[in-house]
Amino acid sequence: MELQRTPIHQSLVRPILLAGAERRLAILNWLFMAALIFGVGLHLYTLALATLLGTVGHWGLRQAAKFDPQLSEVYVRHLHYQRFYPPRADVTAPVAPIHPAVPQIRRY
């Protein structure tokens, strides 16, 4: 009997990136850039600050995505963990069976 091989397309396992950065963070960066330009006003210093935010911010997001494409999701997930987990079982947990290290030899 021959093993059946199923090809997996790369688009199913590759993370979704926009211009090399995480999709959600890149859109948020572009949104901040647009809000800075159109919310504050079209002035020379806001355009310069938005350009700096757009280039340096996106470069930083790309560097983070090179390290780990799901870095922000991992960070958000780690916030839900406790700081310390005590080394004990729950009060209602069943007692674990104790097995001897060397099994007994049965004599007939």
C-alpha positions as CSV (number, residue, x, y, z in Angstrom):
1,M,0.0,0.0,0.0
2,E,1.4,3.3,-1.0
3,L,1.3,6.4,1.1
4,Q,-0.9,9.2,-0.2
5,R,0.8,12.7,-0.2
6,T,-1.3,15.8,0.1
7,P,0.3,19.0,-1.0
8,I,-0.2,22.1,1.2
9,H,-0.2,25.4,-0.5
10,Q,2.1,28.0,1.0
11,S,-0.7,30.6,1.2
12,L,-2.5,28.5,3.8
13,V,0.5,28.6,6.3
14,R,2.2,31.9,5.5
15,P,1.2,34.9,7.6
16,I,-0.6,37.8,6.0
17,L,1.7,40.8,5.8
18,L,1.3,44.2,4.2
19,A,4.5,45.5,2.7
20,G,6.5,43.2,5.0
21,A,4.8,44.2,8.2
22,E,2.0,42.6,10.2
23,R,-1.3,43.5,8.6
24,R,-3.1,44.8,11.6
25,L,-0.1,46.9,12.8
26,A,0.6,48.3,9.3
27,I,-3.0,49.5,8.9
28,L,-2.8,51.0,12.4
29,N,0.4,52.8,11.5
30,W,-1.1,54.2,8.3
31,L,-4.2,55.3,10.2
32,F,-2.1,57.2,12.7
33,M,-0.3,58.8,9.8
34,A,-3.5,59.9,8.1
35,A,-5.0,61.1,11.4
36,L,-2.0,63.2,12.0
37,I,-2.1,64.8,8.6
38,F,-5.8,65.4,8.3
39,G,-6.8,65.7,12.0
40,V,-4.2,68.2,13.1
41,G,-4.0,70.1,9.8
42,L,-1.9,70.4,6.7
43,H,1.2,72.1,8.1
44,L,4.8,71.5,7.3
45,Y,5.7,70.1,10.7
46,T,2.7,67.6,10.7
47,L,3.7,66.4,7.2
48,A,7.3,66.0,8.4
49,L,6.2,64.1,11.5
50,A,3.8,61.9,9.5
51,T,6.5,61.1,7.0
52,L,8.9,60.2,9.9
53,L,6.2,58.1,11.5
54,G,5.4,56.4,8.2
55,T,8.9,55.5,7.3
56,V,10.6,54.8,10.6
57,G,7.4,53.2,12.1
58,H,6.9,50.9,9.1
59,W,10.6,50.0,9.1
60,G,10.4,49.0,12.7
61,L,7.3,46.9,12.0
62,R,9.1,45.2,9.2
63,Q,12.0,44.4,11.4
64,A,9.6,43.0,14.0
65,A,7.9,40.9,11.4
66,K,11.2,39.5,10.3
67,F,11.8,38.3,13.8
68,D,8.3,36.8,14.3
69,P,5.4,37.5,11.9
70,Q,2.9,37.0,14.7
71,L,4.7,39.0,17.4
72,S,1.8,41.2,18.3
73,E,-0.6,38.3,18.7
74,V,1.9,36.4,20.9
75,Y,2.3,39.6,23.0
76,V,-1.4,40.0,23.5
77,R,-1.8,36.3,24.4
78,H,1.0,36.5,27.0
79,L,-0.9,39.3,28.7
80,H,-3.7,36.9,29.7
81,Y,-1.3,34.5,31.5
82,Q,-0.7,34.7,35.2
83,R,2.6,36.1,36.5
84,F,3.2,33.0,38.6
85,Y,1.6,29.5,38.6
86,P,2.1,27.7,42.0
87,P,3.5,24.1,41.8
88,R,0.4,22.4,43.3
89,A,-2.7,20.6,42.1
90,D,-6.3,21.7,42.5
91,V,-7.9,20.8,45.8
92,T,-10.4,18.5,44.1
93,A,-7.8,16.8,41.9
94,P,-7.6,13.0,42.3
95,V,-4.5,11.6,44.1
96,A,-1.9,10.3,41.7
97,P,-1.1,6.6,41.9
98,I,2.4,5.8,43.3
99,H,4.2,3.2,41.3
100,P,7.3,1.4,42.6
101,A,10.6,2.3,40.8
102,V,11.6,-1.3,40.5
103,P,8.7,-3.7,39.7
104,Q,8.2,-6.7,42.1
105,I,9.2,-10.1,40.7
106,R,6.3,-12.6,40.9
107,R,7.2,-16.0,42.3
108,Y,4.9,-18.8,41.5
